[in-house]
Amino acid sequence: MAELPTGTVTFLFTDLQGSTRLWEQLPDAMRGALTRHDEILRDAVEKRGGVVVKTTGDGLHAAFATAQDAVAAAVDAQRRLADEPWGLPEPLRVRMGVHTGESDLRDGDYFGTSVNRAARVSAAAHGGQIVVSHVTEEVVRDQLAGDVTVTDAVDAQLDLSS
């Protein structure tokens, strides 16, 4: 395993949306699809200098020394996942969350509020989306690829007061 970054770390969490239903309906097809899913995610993380800390059922938790690499890995992975011929009635849709902050490292795993925040950011995403925390967005804002844009989720909130 590559050395885990320390200090300020950017975390990427992923989760496969709707996997329980797909596993119940198509267990044999999902075995192969999940293997390919894992390969795509691991490859995207490692090509951008990240380290897979652990898999989490049908997702993963990765750590990066830079926010730029974490966001680039997430973009790479989403594009490859979207292009993959899954052999399922629907494509696999993965939600991703990215957050940057300090964390404690103990026995090959991270602990602390930054890890918890990254997991919550991921949970806020829908399949096919990458949600980044405000902290991460501030770090990468001026360094995103030309075809990648950030939409402020606060602007998308519904006003139910009227």
JOLINHU-V650304 format. One line per field, one symbol per residue. ss: DSSP state (a for helix, b for strand, c for the rest). A space follows every 10 residues. Layout:
ss: ???
This chain:
ss: cccccccbbb bbbbbbbcaa aaaaacaaaa aaaaaaaaaa aaaaaaaccc bbbbbccccb bbbbccaaaa aaaaaaaaaa aaaccccccc ccbbbbbbbb bbcbbbccbb bcaaaaaaaa aaaccccccb bbcaaaaaaa aaaccccccc ccaaaacccc cc
